[in-house]
Amino acid sequence: MAKKQLLTEPVLPKDSIINPELYHKVKGTNHKVDTKFKHLDKMPNQKWHQIISFIKSGIRIVGYAIIPFDLVAAAIVLIFSEVIGIIEELV
């Protein structure tokens, strides 16, 4: 029976290296890594996304609190919170 050969280091796919610059520094290779993010201008603004999300959650809490008193008003408030949710995804 043939023995299975064990690898001395794990074989990782090219894109699975978390910190490519550190990896190549440790390995002693001179591989330049482009760390610039592509399409950064198309990414959502995280701060505004969070702020609008908190506002939406507050409006939802108010909407659910109104349910025992007035179903129509509660429905209007909850629909408004969904509109805020759409705006949140566009930020």
Backbone as a chain_set.jsonl record, in Angstrom:
{"seq": "MAKKQLLTEPVLPKDSIINPELYHKVKGTNHKVDTKFKHLDKMPNQKWHQIISFIKSGIRIVGYAIIPFDLVAAAIVLIFSEVIGIIEELV", "coords": {"N": [[0.82, -1.183, 0.0], [0.486, 2.213, -0.788], [1.846, 5.03, 0.851], [0.145, 7.982, 1.897], [1.121, 11.176, 0.977], [1.827, 13.8, 3.104], [1.077, 17.215, 3.142], [3.304, 19.91, 3.688], [2.58, 22.499, 4.099], [-0.502, 24.285, 4.059], [-2.498, 24.248, 1.114], [-3.697, 26.928, -0.461], [-6.351, 28.531, -2.187], [-5.816, 31.18, -4.556], [-7.321, 33.535, -3.999], [-7.979, 33.238, -1.33], [-6.248, 34.143, 0.568], [-5.93, 36.134, 3.316], [-4.44, 38.431, 4.075], [-2.62, 39.443, 1.735], [-0.209, 40.915, 1.349], [1.246, 40.582, 3.759], [1.48, 37.797, 3.702], [3.161, 37.383, 1.452], [5.382, 38.739, 2.358], [6.2, 37.183, 4.535], [6.668, 34.776, 3.21], [8.76, 35.552, 1.669], [8.671, 36.446, -0.936], [8.591, 38.687, -3.719], [6.085, 39.87, -4.449], [3.901, 42.118, -5.789], [0.964, 43.55, -4.547], [-2.172, 44.67, -5.474], [-3.934, 46.776, -3.618], [-5.991, 48.484, -3.877], [-9.417, 49.225, -3.852], [-11.833, 48.227, -6.121], [-14.57, 49.814, -7.693], [-15.339, 51.348, -5.497], [-16.691, 53.71, -5.312], [-19.274, 52.976, -5.823], [-20.199, 51.707, -3.616], [-22.405, 51.504, -0.766], [-23.049, 54.201, 1.556], [-22.053, 53.598, 4.67], [-22.493, 54.821, 7.163], [-24.744, 56.537, 6.789], [-26.565, 54.603, 6.008], [-26.826, 53.145, 8.375], [-27.89, 55.124, 10.114], [-30.36, 55.725, 8.861], [-31.486, 53.211, 9.061], [-31.836, 52.969, 11.857], [-33.728, 54.998, 12.246], [-35.84, 53.962, 10.733], [-36.37, 51.635, 12.22], [-37.223, 52.779, 14.624], [-39.58, 54.042, 13.76], [-41.04, 51.785, 13.04], [-41.374, 50.565, 15.57], [-43.011, 52.449, 16.793], [-45.217, 52.207, 15.09], [-46.047, 49.539, 15.612], [-46.724, 49.846, 18.269], [-48.992, 51.409, 18.085], [-50.948, 49.731, 17.127], [-52.885, 48.432, 18.988], [-54.627, 50.546, 19.426], [-55.41, 51.933, 17.069], [-55.923, 50.556, 14.099], [-55.783, 51.4, 11.417], [-54.199, 53.743, 11.453], [-51.859, 52.571, 12.462], [-51.212, 50.839, 10.365], [-50.665, 52.706, 8.357], [-48.401, 53.981, 9.427], [-46.624, 51.799, 9.534], [-46.433, 51.155, 6.816], [-45.203, 53.488, 5.968], [-42.765, 53.125, 7.264], [-41.747, 51.07, 5.721], [-41.344, 52.373, 3.309], [-39.294, 54.055, 4.111], [-37.422, 52.028, 4.494], [-36.917, 51.278, 1.84], [-35.682, 53.592, 0.923], [-33.475, 53.472, 2.578], [-32.026, 51.339, 1.452], [-31.163, 52.512, -0.861], [-29.278, 54.353, -0.195]], "CA": [[0.0, 0.0, 0.0], [1.265, 3.448, -0.883], [1.554, 6.017, 1.893], [-0.278, 9.294, 1.415], [2.089, 12.206, 1.309], [1.238, 14.932, 3.787], [1.6, 18.513, 2.718], [3.965, 20.629, 4.774], [1.842, 23.742, 4.313], [-1.791, 24.177, 3.388], [-2.621, 24.801, -0.231], [-4.824, 27.844, -0.441], [-6.638, 29.21, -3.454], [-5.198, 32.504, -4.65], [-8.158, 34.574, -3.4], [-8.321, 32.96, 0.051], [-5.267, 34.736, 1.463], [-6.565, 37.288, 3.94], [-3.534, 39.57, 3.991], [-1.63, 39.014, 0.746], [1.096, 41.569, 1.532], [1.925, 39.896, 4.857], [1.776, 36.451, 3.227], [4.341, 37.414, 0.593], [6.514, 39.183, 3.17], [6.633, 36.018, 5.299], [7.187, 33.783, 2.272], [9.975, 36.066, 1.063], [8.508, 36.724, -2.353], [8.405, 40.102, -4.04], [4.86, 39.953, -5.24], [3.144, 43.342, -5.528], [-0.472, 43.321, -4.442], [-2.978, 45.872, -5.663], [-4.884, 46.816, -2.501], [-7.047, 49.455, -4.155], [-10.717, 48.609, -4.04], [-12.527, 48.617, -7.335], [-15.974, 50.161, -7.533], [-15.563, 51.906, -4.166], [-17.678, 54.786, -5.427], [-20.609, 52.386, -5.915], [-20.566, 51.103, -2.331], [-23.292, 52.373, 0.022], [-22.474, 54.922, 2.678], [-22.426, 52.794, 5.83], [-22.981, 55.665, 8.257], [-26.114, 56.944, 6.476], [-27.362, 53.385, 6.014], [-27.106, 52.835, 9.781], [-28.775, 56.157, 10.66], [-31.697, 55.525, 8.309], [-31.986, 51.962, 9.626], [-32.323, 53.263, 13.209], [-34.966, 55.773, 12.094], [-36.85, 53.011, 10.276], [-36.721, 50.773, 13.355], [-38.017, 53.585, 15.557], [-40.914, 54.217, 13.177], [-41.722, 50.485, 13.156], [-41.77, 50.385, 16.975], [-44.186, 53.315, 16.985], [-46.326, 51.59, 14.356], [-46.547, 48.373, 16.352], [-47.331, 50.324, 19.516], [-50.293, 52.009, 17.765], [-51.888, 48.679, 16.711], [-54.059, 48.222, 19.862], [-55.477, 51.727, 19.502], [-55.965, 52.316, 15.77], [-55.288, 49.713, 13.085], [-55.528, 52.148, 10.184], [-53.017, 54.588, 11.701], [-50.703, 51.678, 12.588], [-50.873, 50.373, 9.021], [-50.045, 53.83, 7.641], [-47.049, 54.173, 9.982], [-45.789, 50.67, 9.121], [-46.158, 51.325, 5.383], [-44.202, 54.555, 5.892], [-41.464, 52.555, 7.638], [-41.254, 50.3, 4.572], [-40.823, 53.357, 2.354], [-37.978, 54.418, 4.67], [-36.549, 50.881, 4.205], [-36.5, 51.378, 0.435], [-34.709, 54.694, 0.878], [-32.268, 52.954, 3.247], [-31.259, 50.524, 0.52], [-30.641, 53.345, -1.938], [-28.218, 55.235, 0.324]], "C": [[0.867, 1.251, 0.0], [0.84, 4.395, 0.228], [1.108, 7.317, 1.249], [0.74, 10.326, 1.871], [1.358, 13.388, 1.937], [1.877, 16.223, 3.3], [2.224, 19.21, 3.916], [3.292, 21.956, 5.066], [0.534, 23.634, 3.556], [-1.764, 24.823, 2.005], [-3.887, 25.641, -0.246], [-5.082, 28.381, -1.837], [-6.102, 30.63, -3.414], [-5.993, 33.572, -3.903], [-8.453, 34.34, -1.917], [-7.313, 33.541, 1.045], [-5.836, 36.039, 2.002], [-5.704, 38.537, 3.813], [-2.408, 39.21, 3.025], [-0.258, 39.651, 0.939], [1.898, 40.893, 2.632], [2.337, 38.49, 4.434], [3.058, 36.448, 2.396], [5.576, 37.903, 1.341], [7.089, 38.009, 3.959], [7.262, 34.97, 4.384], [8.47, 34.25, 1.586], [9.871, 36.316, -0.429], [8.269, 38.21, -2.55], [7.181, 40.285, -4.934], [4.097, 41.211, -4.835], [1.665, 43.01, -5.527], [-1.189, 44.645, -4.607], [-4.056, 45.885, -4.588], [-5.997, 47.826, -2.724], [-8.348, 48.707, -4.42], [-11.341, 49.136, -5.323], [-13.976, 48.9, -6.987], [-16.29, 50.705, -6.135], [-16.612, 53.001, -4.194], [-19.107, 54.254, -5.513], [-21.06, 51.743, -4.609], [-21.452, 52.055, -1.541], [-22.54, 53.05, 1.161], [-22.951, 54.242, 3.958], [-23.019, 53.63, 6.955], [-24.436, 56.064, 8.006], [-27.056, 55.745, 6.467], [-27.77, 53.033, 7.448], [-28.088, 53.839, 10.382], [-30.208, 55.948, 10.161], [-32.311, 54.228, 8.841], [-32.53, 52.169, 11.039], [-33.635, 54.043, 13.156], [-36.11, 54.844, 11.693], [-37.306, 52.112, 11.427], [-37.564, 51.524, 14.38], [-39.433, 53.786, 15.062], [-41.696, 52.905, 13.256], [-42.204, 50.242, 14.588], [-43.011, 51.216, 17.272], [-45.398, 52.699, 16.289], [-46.913, 50.398, 15.087], [-47.209, 48.782, 17.663], [-48.723, 50.911, 19.279], [-51.352, 50.941, 17.46], [-53.077, 48.506, 17.668], [-55.053, 49.381, 19.851], [-56.141, 52.073, 18.173], [-55.231, 51.548, 14.665], [-54.939, 50.476, 11.811], [-54.279, 53.019, 10.348], [-51.757, 53.736, 11.804], [-50.258, 51.187, 11.216], [-50.182, 51.47, 8.223], [-48.608, 54.037, 8.118], [-46.127, 53.038, 9.528], [-45.486, 50.711, 7.624], [-45.108, 52.416, 5.181], [-42.819, 54.018, 6.263], [-40.887, 51.715, 6.506], [-40.721, 51.218, 3.482], [-39.446, 53.822, 2.806], [-36.974, 53.293, 4.401], [-36.057, 50.88, 2.765], [-35.454, 52.465, 0.276], [-33.386, 54.247, 1.49], [-31.402, 52.149, 2.286], [-30.653, 51.329, -0.621], [-29.495, 54.245, -1.489], [-26.878, 54.595, 0.123]], "O": [[1.867, 1.323, 0.714], [-0.346, 4.551, 0.517], [1.614, 7.712, 0.199], [1.161, 10.331, 3.028], [0.395, 13.909, 1.375], [3.086, 16.288, 3.079], [1.718, 19.106, 5.034], [3.422, 22.485, 6.171], [0.464, 22.967, 2.523], [-1.083, 25.824, 1.781], [-4.995, 25.135, -0.069], [-4.144, 28.656, -2.585], [-5.954, 31.21, -2.338], [-5.403, 34.428, -3.243], [-9.118, 35.169, -1.296], [-7.518, 33.435, 2.254], [-6.182, 36.94, 1.237], [-6.217, 39.603, 3.471], [-1.359, 38.726, 3.449], [0.759, 38.994, 0.717], [3.095, 40.652, 2.469], [3.431, 38.04, 4.773], [3.937, 35.613, 2.607], [6.696, 37.525, 0.998], [8.307, 37.849, 4.047], [8.265, 34.35, 4.737], [9.187, 33.446, 0.991], [10.89, 36.391, -1.116], [7.798, 38.901, -1.646], [7.278, 40.803, -6.046], [3.695, 41.356, -3.68], [1.175, 42.284, -6.392], [-0.848, 45.63, -3.951], [-4.993, 45.089, -4.641], [-6.853, 48.009, -1.858], [-8.372, 47.695, -5.12], [-11.369, 50.342, -5.569], [-14.537, 48.282, -6.081], [-17.407, 50.532, -5.648], [-17.338, 53.2, -3.22], [-20.056, 55.008, -5.297], [-22.197, 51.281, -4.513], [-21.286, 53.272, -1.624], [-21.535, 52.542, 1.659], [-24.135, 54.308, 4.289], [-23.95, 53.191, 7.629], [-25.272, 55.948, 8.902], [-28.213, 55.857, 6.872], [-28.918, 52.667, 7.701], [-29.019, 53.446, 11.085], [-31.155, 55.989, 10.947], [-33.522, 54.157, 9.048], [-33.569, 51.609, 11.387], [-34.55, 53.777, 13.935], [-37.209, 54.926, 12.241], [-38.501, 51.862, 11.584], [-38.509, 50.969, 14.939], [-40.384, 53.713, 15.84], [-42.899, 52.923, 13.515], [-43.321, 49.767, 14.793], [-43.945, 50.746, 17.922], [-46.491, 52.679, 16.855], [-48.133, 50.256, 15.174], [-48.152, 48.131, 18.114], [-49.552, 50.907, 20.189], [-52.546, 51.233, 17.533], [-54.208, 48.438, 17.188], [-56.209, 49.203, 20.233], [-57.308, 52.464, 18.148], [-54.081, 51.844, 14.341], [-53.903, 50.218, 11.197], [-53.407, 53.029, 9.48], [-50.704, 54.122, 11.297], [-49.061, 51.126, 10.935], [-49.226, 51.204, 7.496], [-47.705, 54.244, 7.307], [-44.974, 53.284, 9.174], [-44.389, 50.337, 7.21], [-44.229, 52.289, 4.328], [-41.818, 54.401, 5.658], [-39.668, 51.651, 6.345], [-39.751, 50.878, 2.804], [-38.537, 53.969, 1.99], [-35.808, 53.562, 4.112], [-34.91, 50.522, 2.498], [-34.457, 52.281, -0.422], [-32.313, 54.591, 0.995], [-30.177, 52.266, 2.307], [-29.721, 50.864, -1.278], [-28.812, 54.838, -2.324], [-25.855, 55.173, 0.491]]}, "num_chains": 1, "name": "protein.A"}
